[in-house]
Amino acid sequence: MKNIRNFCIIAHIDHGKSTLADRLLERTKTIEVTEGQMLDDMDLERERGITIKSHAIQMDYQMDGETYRLNLIDTPGHVDFSYEVSRSIAACEGCLLVVDSTQGVQAQTISNLYMAIEHDLEIIPVLNKCDMPNSMPEEVEDEIIELLGCKREEIIRASGRTGQGVDDILRAVVERIPAPVGDEDAPLQALIFDSVFNPFRGIIAYFKIVNGSIRQGEDVLFVNTQKKYSADEVGVLKMNLSPRKVLGCGDVGYIVSGIKTATEVKVGDTITTVERPCKEAIAGFEEVKPMVFAGVYPVETEDFEQLRASLEKLQLNDASLSFTPESSVALGFGFRCGFLGLLHMEIVQERLDREFNMDVITTVPNVSYFVYDKHGNKKEVHNPAGMPEATEIDHIEEPYIRASIITKTDFIGNIMTLCLGKRGELVKQEYVSGDRVELYYDMPLAEIVIDFYDKLKSMSKGYASFDYHPLEFRPSKLVKLDILLNGEPVDALSTLTHVDNSVTFGRRICEKLKELLPRQQFDIAIQAAIGAKIIARETVKQVRKDVTAKCYGGDISRKRKLLEKQKRGKKRMKEIGNVQVPQKAFLAVLKLD
């Protein structure tokens, strides 16, 4: 017990967490690193060079004649996956705070740090990429000292590429991070911090034992769901699963118990034994709050059940995904999914395609609102289609976030213009160091959902870092914007938008759809409407052939007759024809610039 150390690595995106983890694994001879990022085993992770899921692994380290067991959890850096980070932090006693010496402290560094401080973790500051020619170790050390209030000699200089400082990190982990505390003789209490789906063995849950011990073949109970299972196999997480007969207090391990249904394993649940159950569950983490909602529909309606099964399996690997069935007139049956952000939505779409061969249509993402009617009733709305009639609504409240943006002083003007355009209110600005400034804004979540991050990056040449946390709901003047094709509303394109932006937004959507909709045998009227008021219109002209081509000369009435006949035919076509909206049109609404 005293020789166990549980720690995680937290940092901003691209500050070198996974590379540093590889060096630690190499130094402790846990694995031979054959190619970069050994822990990022998902194809998507390797392609994009980002960590999407937390990865746990055990290492053995010899120091001063004693063997220490180190459990490392590598965490994602992107703001969309901060829930993964919060779970990893709950299973640790200390963390490595990695800061890139070429970029300094970024927004996500600060937010993850606060999360670690809340859980009373021991923090070891590590300055990474010290071998780079443009590194600024002294300046960045000053920033870290200001942030943490630590001593300069406590900061470890390292490089994930060359392996500099790796020994110092391992020594610091052993010396500074406390051993887990717990009672070995108490009833079993183990906290589930992750789960994965294996097609051959069912669901594998990862846990950290807080009190007691677990043996192979023991009957266990999941406290929150009250389900009983037999522990067919327990063990520790090496590069592959490595079975053990017994796991003691403070260990991080896995359990295979033949669970088939995804909903039975809740991340944050407590495992205990049936014989000696514990009195109460461990205070887990709060339920995850999805930020962005979008409809996900199968391209072929008969694939609906398959899509449900795919989403359930995906939910195992990704606890932050939530979904409920819904139907749409234009797209048939599908699901309303809740995501943590746009990157998360993109990743889920991509994984559905790769891992489960599912072709899906995704509608315009939106956030959830509180609608108050004239009688004082409050209703949560995730979908514009669920909005009550405009006459019944008293007022609508929308979620606001507190955004923190760290940028160079050169780009302040552009970023302020961007935030004001997104209805942001400047709260304060602070100088972090030298020419870097931190801006705090209160802004509606709906405004940052679609393209804010991309614009911020391109405006600041990739320098600005962005982080946010939910604030509260505030009243706002919102209207429902409907898109009509030949007078029929397309519910998948409906959005909620602010009154001031509604006309320009409606006009832009109509123009965009005019480009994307294929021409038919009849005119297609594209209209944007707020209630009964039409605010914009475009027409896709019909395809016509020259029916008078075969009349050489002759009387005009002959030509007129042919044209009238064509006109009648077109009118009849319009009555029976329907307009197909291509998938590109749904996506184009997101990128309207």
C-alpha positions in Angstrom: 0.0 0.0 0.0 2.7 2.5 1.0 4.6 1.8 -2.3 1.6 2.6 -4.5 1.4 6.0 -6.3 -1.6 7.0 -8.4 -1.2 10.0 -10.6 -2.4 11.6 -13.8 -1.0 14.0 -16.4 -2.9 17.2 -17.1 -2.1 20.0 -19.5 -3.4 22.1 -22.4 -3.8 20.6 -25.9 -0.5 19.7 -27.6 1.7 20.4 -24.6 3.1 16.9 -24.9 1.2 14.8 -22.3 1.1 11.5 -24.3 4.7 11.8 -25.5 5.9 12.3 -21.9 3.8 9.3 -20.8 5.6 7.2 -23.5 9.0 8.3 -22.0 7.9 7.3 -18.5 6.7 3.9 -19.8 10.0 3.4 -21.6 12.1 4.4 -18.6 10.3 2.0 -16.3 10.7 -0.8 -18.9 6.9 -1.3 -19.1 6.9 -1.3 -22.9 9.2 -0.9 -25.8 8.0 2.2 -27.6 7.8 1.2 -31.2 5.9 4.1 -32.6 4.8 7.4 -31.0 1.8 7.7 -28.6 1.5 4.1 -27.5 -1.4 4.9 -25.2 -3.5 6.5 -27.9 -4.7 3.3 -29.5 -7.8 4.6 -31.3 -7.2 5.2 -35.1 -8.8 8.6 -34.7 -6.5 9.6 -31.9 -3.5 8.7 -34.0 -4.7 10.5 -37.1 -5.6 13.7 -35.3 -2.7 13.6 -32.8 -5.1 14.2 -29.9 -6.1 12.1 -26.9 -9.9 11.5 -26.8 -10.1 9.0 -24.0 -8.2 8.8 -20.7 -5.8 5.8 -20.7 -4.7 4.0 -17.5 -1.5 1.9 -17.2 0.6 0.5 -14.4 4.4 0.8 -14.1 7.0 -0.7 -11.7 9.8 1.6 -10.7 12.9 0.7 -8.7 14.3 3.4 -6.4 16.7 3.1 -3.4 16.3 -0.6 -3.4 12.5 -0.5 -3.2 9.9 -1.3 -5.9 7.2 1.2 -6.3 3.9 0.6 -8.2 3.0 3.7 -10.2 -0.5 3.9 -11.8 -0.5 6.5 -14.5 -3.6 8.0 -16.2 -3.0 10.0 -19.4 -5.8 12.5 -19.9 -7.2 14.5 -22.9 -6.3 18.2 -23.1 -9.2 19.5 -25.2 -12.0 21.5 -23.5 -14.7 19.2 -24.9 -13.2 16.3 -22.9 -12.8 17.9 -19.6 -15.3 15.4 -18.1 -12.7 12.6 -18.8 -10.2 14.7 -16.9 -12.5 15.2 -13.9 -13.0 11.4 -13.6 -9.3 10.7 -13.8 -8.5 13.2 -11.2 -11.0 11.6 -8.8 -9.0 8.3 -9.0 -5.6 9.9 -8.2 -3.6 11.4 -5.3 -1.3 13.6 -7.4 -0.8 15.0 -10.8 1.9 16.2 -13.2 1.0 19.7 -14.5 2.7 19.8 -17.9 3.4 23.2 -19.4 4.9 23.8 -22.8 8.0 25.9 -22.4 7.5 27.5 -25.9 3.9 28.5 -25.3 3.6 29.1 -21.5 0.5 28.8 -19.4 -2.7 28.4 -21.5 -6.4 28.6 -20.6 -7.0 24.9 -20.3 -3.9 24.5 -18.1 -5.5 26.9 -15.6 -9.0 25.2 -15.6 -7.5 21.7 -15.2 -5.3 23.0 -12.4 -8.3 24.4 -10.5 -10.0 21.0 -10.9 -6.9 19.3 -9.3 -6.7 21.8 -6.5 -10.4 21.1 -5.6 -9.6 17.4 -5.2 -6.6 18.3 -3.0 -4.1 16.6 -5.3 -0.4 17.0 -4.9 0.8 19.0 -8.0 4.2 18.5 -9.6 4.9 21.2 -12.2 6.8 20.0 -15.3 8.2 22.2 -18.0 8.1 20.3 -21.2 9.8 20.7 -24.6 12.9 22.3 -23.0 15.0 21.0 -26.0 13.2 23.3 -28.5 15.2 26.2 -29.8 12.3 28.7 -29.1 11.7 27.5 -25.5 11.6 30.2 -22.8 12.1 28.3 -19.6 12.8 31.3 -17.3 9.7 33.3 -18.4 7.4 30.2 -18.2 8.8 29.3 -14.8 7.8 32.7 -13.6 4.3 32.2 -14.8 4.1 28.8 -13.0 5.4 30.3 -9.8 2.8 33.0 -10.0 0.1 30.5 -10.7 1.0 27.9 -8.1 3.0 29.8 -5.5 5.6 27.0 -5.6 9.4 27.3 -5.4 11.6 27.5 -8.5 13.5 24.4 -7.6 10.3 22.4 -7.5 9.7 22.8 -11.2 11.2 20.0 -13.3 12.6 20.7 -16.7 12.0 17.9 -19.1 11.6 17.0 -22.7 9.3 14.3 -24.0 11.3 13.9 -27.2 14.8 13.5 -25.8 13.9 12.0 -22.5 15.5 14.8 -20.5 14.3 15.0 -16.8 12.3 11.7 -16.9 14.2 10.3 -14.0 13.6 13.5 -12.0 9.8 13.2 -12.7 9.7 9.6 -11.5 11.7 10.4 -8.4 9.4 13.4 -7.7 6.3 11.2 -8.1 7.6 8.7 -5.5 8.8 11.4 -3.1 6.1 14.1 -3.4 2.8 12.2 -4.1 1.3 10.6 -1.1 0.5 6.9 -1.0 -3.3 6.2 -1.1 -5.0 6.0 2.3 -7.6 3.4 3.1 -8.4 0.5 5.4 -7.5 -2.9 4.0 -9.7 -4.7 6.5 -12.8 -2.6 5.8 -15.6 -3.7 3.5 -14.8 -3.3 -0.2 -15.3 0.2 -1.7 -14.1 0.7 -5.3 -14.8 3.7 -7.5 -15.5 3.0 -11.2 -13.8 5.8 -13.3 -14.1 4.3 -16.8 -15.6 1.4 -18.8 -14.8 -0.1 -22.2 -16.8 -2.5 -24.4 -15.1 -5.7 -25.6 -17.1 -7.6 -28.1 -15.9 -11.0 -26.7 -16.0 -10.3 -23.0 -18.8 -7.8 -22.5 -18.2 -4.6 -20.5 -14.9 -4.1 -18.7 -15.1 -1.6 -15.8 -11.9 0.2 -14.6 -11.9 1.0 -10.9 -9.7 2.3 -8.0 -10.0 0.5 -4.7 -10.5 3.0 -1.8 -11.0 0.5 1.0 -10.9 -3.3 1.3 -9.8 -5.8 -1.3 -11.3 -7.8 -4.2 -10.7 -11.4 -5.2 -11.3 -13.3 -8.3 -14.6 -15.3 -8.2 -16.1 -13.1 -5.5 -19.7 -12.0 -5.8 -19.8 -8.2 -6.1 -22.6 -5.6 -5.9 -22.8 -2.3 -7.8 -24.2 0.1 -5.2 -26.2 2.6 -7.4 -27.8 0.1 -9.7 -28.1 -2.6 -7.0 -27.1 -5.3 -9.6 -25.1 -8.4 -8.5 -22.3 -10.0 -10.5 -19.5 -12.5 -10.1 -16.0 -11.2 -10.5 -14.9 -13.6 -13.3 -11.6 -11.9 -13.7 -9.8 -9.0 -11.9 -6.4 -7.6 -12.7 -4.2 -4.6 -13.3 -3.8 -2.5 -16.4 -0.5 -3.1 -18.2 -0.3 -2.5 -21.9 -2.8 -5.4 -22.1 -5.0 -6.6 -19.3 -3.0 -8.7 -16.8 -5.1 -10.9 -14.5 -4.4 -11.1 -10.7 -5.9 -13.3 -8.0 -6.5 -10.4 -5.6 -6.3 -6.6 -5.7 -5.7 -4.7 -2.5 -6.4 -1.3 -1.2 -5.2 1.7 -3.3 -4.8 -0.5 -6.5 -6.2 0.6 -9.9 -7.5 -2.3 -11.9 -10.3 -3.8 -14.0 -13.1 -6.2 -13.5 -14.7 -8.6 -16.1 -18.1 -9.9 -15.0 -19.9 -10.7 -18.2 -22.1 -7.6 -18.2 -23.9 -7.2 -21.5 -26.1 -4.1 -21.2 -24.4 -0.8 -21.3 -26.8 1.0 -19.0 -25.8 -1.3 -16.0 -22.4 0.2 -15.6 -22.5 3.8 -14.4 -19.2 5.7 -14.3 -18.8 7.0 -10.7 -20.6 4.0 -9.2 -19.2 2.1 -6.2 -18.4 -1.7 -6.3 -18.7 -3.6 -3.0 -18.9 -7.3 -2.1 -22.2 -9.1 -1.5 -21.0 -10.8 1.7 -19.8 -7.6 3.4 -21.4 -4.6 1.7 -20.1 -1.1 2.5 -22.5 1.3 4.4 -22.5 4.0 1.8 -21.3 4.7 -1.7 -18.2 6.9 -2.5 -19.2 10.4 -3.4 -18.6 10.0 -7.2 -18.6 12.8 -9.7 -21.5 14.9 -10.8 -23.6 13.9 -13.7 -22.2 15.1 -17.0 -24.1 18.1 -18.5 -24.3 18.0 -22.3 -23.8 21.5 -23.8 -24.7 21.0 -27.4 -27.7 19.1 -28.8 -28.1 17.8 -32.3 -30.4 15.3 -34.0 -28.7 12.2 -35.4 -30.7 10.3 -38.0 -29.9 7.2 -40.0 -29.8 7.7 -43.8 -32.0 4.6 -44.3 -34.9 4.6 -41.9 -34.7 0.8 -41.4 -31.3 1.3 -39.7 -32.9 2.9 -36.7 -32.4 -0.1 -34.4 -28.9 -0.6 -35.5 -28.2 3.1 -34.8 -29.6 2.6 -31.3 -27.3 -0.4 -30.6 -24.3 1.5 -32.0 -24.9 4.6 -29.8 -25.3 2.3 -26.7 -21.9 0.7 -27.4 -20.4 4.0 -28.0 -21.8 5.3 -24.7 -19.7 2.7 -22.9 -16.5 4.1 -24.1 -17.7 7.7 -23.9 -19.8 8.3 -20.7 -20.4 11.9 -21.7 -22.7 11.0 -24.6 -26.4 11.1 -23.9 -29.3 10.4 -26.3 -33.1 10.1 -26.4 -35.3 9.0 -29.4 -37.1 11.6 -31.4 -38.8 11.9 -34.8 -38.8 14.5 -37.5 -41.1 15.0 -40.5 -38.3 15.4 -42.9 -35.9 12.8 -41.6 -38.0 10.1 -40.0 -36.9 8.4 -36.7 -33.6 9.2 -35.0 -32.1 10.4 -31.8 -31.5 13.7 -30.1 -28.0 13.5 -28.8 -26.3 15.6 -26.2 -22.6 16.4 -26.7 -20.0 18.3 -24.7 -19.0 20.5 -27.7 -18.6 20.5 -31.4 -15.3 18.5 -31.5 -17.1 15.9 -29.4 -19.9 15.8 -31.9 -17.5 15.5 -34.8 -15.6 12.6 -33.1 -18.9 10.7 -32.3 -20.0 11.1 -36.0 -16.6 9.8 -37.1 -16.6 6.9 -34.7 -20.1 5.9 -35.8 -19.0 5.7 -39.3 -15.7 3.9 -38.6 -16.5 1.5 -35.8 -20.1 0.7 -36.7 -20.4 1.5 -40.4 -23.3 3.9 -39.7 -24.2 6.6 -42.2 -25.9 9.3 -40.3 -27.4 12.8 -41.0 -26.8 15.3 -38.2 -29.0 18.4 -37.8 -28.0 21.9 -36.9 -26.6 21.8 -33.3 -28.3 23.9 -30.7 -28.3 24.3 -26.9 -31.0 23.8 -24.3 -33.3 26.6 -23.3 -35.8 27.3 -20.5 -39.1 28.5 -21.9 -41.6 30.2 -19.5 -45.2 30.4 -20.7 -47.9 33.0 -19.7 -49.1 30.7 -16.8 -45.7 30.7 -15.2 -44.8 27.1 -16.2 -41.2 26.3 -17.0 -40.2 23.9 -19.7 -36.7 22.8 -20.9 -36.5 22.7 -24.7 -33.6 21.0 -26.5 -35.1 21.2 -29.9 -36.6 24.1 -31.8 -39.5 21.8 -32.9 -40.5 21.5 -29.2 -41.1 25.2 -28.8 -44.6 26.3 -27.8 -46.5 28.7 -29.9 -45.1 32.2 -29.9 -48.3 33.6 -28.5 -48.0 31.4 -25.4 -44.4 32.3 -24.5 -43.8 34.8 -21.8 -39.9 34.8 -22.0 -37.0 32.5 -22.9 -33.8 32.0 -20.8 -30.6 30.8 -22.5 -27.4 29.4 -20.9 -24.5 31.7 -20.5 -20.9 30.8 -20.0 -17.8 32.5 -18.6 -15.2 32.3 -21.3 -11.5 32.9 -20.6 -9.3 33.7 -23.6 -5.5 34.0 -23.3 -3.9 35.7 -26.2 -1.0 37.9 -27.4 -1.7 41.7 -27.1 -1.4 42.0 -31.0 -4.7 40.3 -31.5 -6.8 41.9 -28.7 -8.7 44.2 -31.1 -9.9 41.4 -33.5 -10.9 39.1 -30.6 -12.9 41.8 -28.9 -14.7 42.5 -32.1 -15.4 38.8 -32.5 -16.8 38.4 -28.9 -19.0 41.6 -29.2 -20.4 40.2 -32.5 -21.3 37.0 -30.5 -23.2 39.1 -27.9 -20.3 38.8 -25.3 -19.9 41.1 -22.4 -16.3 41.9 -21.2 -16.0 41.1 -17.5 -12.3 41.9 -16.9 -8.9 41.6 -18.5 -5.6 40.7 -16.8 -2.0 40.7 -18.0 -0.6 37.2 -17.5 3.0 38.0 -18.4 4.8 40.3 -20.8 2.7 40.6 -23.9 0.0 38.0 -23.0 -3.4 39.0 -21.7 -6.3 37.0 -20.4 -9.8 38.3 -21.3 -12.9 37.2 -19.4 -16.2 37.3 -21.2 -19.8 36.4 -20.4 -21.5 35.1 -23.5 -24.4 32.9 -24.6 -23.4 29.3 -25.2 -25.4 29.2 -28.4 -23.1 31.7 -30.0 -19.9 29.7 -29.4 -21.4 26.4 -30.4 -21.0 26.6 -34.1 -17.9 28.3 -35.4 -16.5 30.5 -32.6 -13.4 28.4 -31.8 -12.3 28.1 -35.5 -12.6 31.9 -35.9 -10.7 32.6 -32.7 -7.8 30.4 -33.8 -7.6 31.9 -37.3 -7.8 35.5 -36.0 -5.0 34.9 -33.6 -2.8 32.8 -35.9 -3.4 29.8 -33.6 -2.1 31.5 -30.5 -5.2 32.2 -28.5 -6.4 29.5 -26.1 -9.9 29.2 -25.0 -11.7 27.7 -22.1 -15.2 28.1 -20.6 -17.4 26.9 -17.8 -21.2 27.2 -17.5 -22.5 30.2 -15.6 -26.3 30.5 -15.4 -29.4 31.0 -17.5 -30.4 34.6 -18.4 -33.5 35.9 -20.1 -33.0 36.7 -23.8 -35.0 37.8 -26.8 -35.0 34.7 -29.0 -37.2 33.8 -31.9 -37.7 30.6 -33.8 -36.5 30.8 -37.4 -38.2 28.3 -39.7 -37.1 27.4 -43.2 -39.9 26.7 -45.7 -39.5 24.9 -49.0 -42.5 25.5 -51.2 -44.4 26.5 -48.1 -43.5 23.2 -46.2 -41.4 23.8 -43.1 -38.2 21.6 -42.9 -38.0 20.9 -39.2 -34.4 19.8 -39.3 -33.3 23.2 -40.4 -35.2 25.2 -37.8 -33.1 27.1 -35.4 -33.5 29.5 -32.4 -31.7 32.7 -32.9 -31.5 36.2 -31.4 -33.9 38.8 -32.7 -31.1 41.1 -33.8 -29.4 38.5 -35.9 -32.5 36.7 -37.2 -33.0 38.6 -40.5 -29.4 38.4 -41.6 -29.1 34.8 -40.5 -32.4 33.9 -42.4 -31.2 35.6 -45.5 -27.8 33.8 -45.5 -29.4 30.4 -45.0 -31.7 31.0 -48.0 -28.8 32.1 -50.2 -26.8 29.1 -49.1 -29.7 26.7 -49.8 -30.2 28.2 -53.3 -26.7 27.1 -54.1 -27.0 23.6 -52.8 -30.5 22.5 -53.8 -30.5 20.7 -57.2 -32.9 22.2 -59.8 -36.2 20.3 -60.3 -38.9 20.4 -63.0 -40.7 23.1 -61.0 -39.8 26.3 -59.1 -38.7 25.8 -55.5 -39.4 28.7 -53.2 -37.0 28.9 -50.3 -38.3 31.1 -47.5 -37.2 32.0 -44.0 -40.0 32.8 -41.6 -40.5 33.9 -38.0 -44.0 32.8 -37.1 -46.2 33.9 -40.0 -43.8 36.7 -41.2 -41.6 35.8 -44.1 -38.2 37.6 -43.7 -36.3 36.3 -46.7 -36.9 34.5 -50.0 -34.9 32.9 -52.8 -36.1 30.8 -55.8 -34.5 27.9 -57.4 -35.7 28.2 -61.0 -37.1 25.2 -62.8 -35.4 23.2 -65.5 -37.2 23.9 -68.8 -36.7 22.8 -72.3 -37.6 24.9 -75.3 -40.9 23.3 -76.5 -41.2 25.7 -79.4 -37.9 24.6 -81.0 -39.7 22.4 -83.5 -42.0 25.2 -84.7 -40.3 26.9 -87.6 -42.0 30.3 -88.2 -45.8 30.0 -88.3 -48.4 31.6 -86.1 -47.6 32.9 -82.6 -50.7 31.3 -81.2 -49.3 27.8 -82.0 -46.2 28.6 -79.9 -48.4 30.1 -77.2 -50.5 26.9 -77.0 -47.3 24.8 -76.6 -46.0 27.0 -73.8 -49.4 27.0 -72.0 -49.4 23.2 -72.2 -45.9 23.1 -70.6 -47.0 25.5 -67.9 -50.0 23.2 -67.0 -47.6 20.2 -66.8 -45.2 22.1 -64.5 -48.1 23.2 -62.3 -49.2 19.5 -61.9 -45.6 18.5 -61.2 -45.4 21.0 -58.4 -48.5 19.5 -56.8 -47.1 16.0 -56.7 -43.4 16.8 -56.5 -41.4 16.9 -53.3 -38.0 18.5 -52.6 -35.1 16.3 -51.5 -32.7 18.2 -49.2 -29.1 16.9 -49.6 -27.0 16.1 -46.5 -24.5 18.9 -47.4 -27.3 21.4 -46.9 -27.6 20.5 -43.2 -23.9 20.9 -42.7 -23.7 24.1 -44.7 -25.9 25.9 -42.3 -23.1 25.5 -39.7 -20.5 27.1 -41.9 -22.3 30.2 -43.1 -19.4 32.5 -43.7 
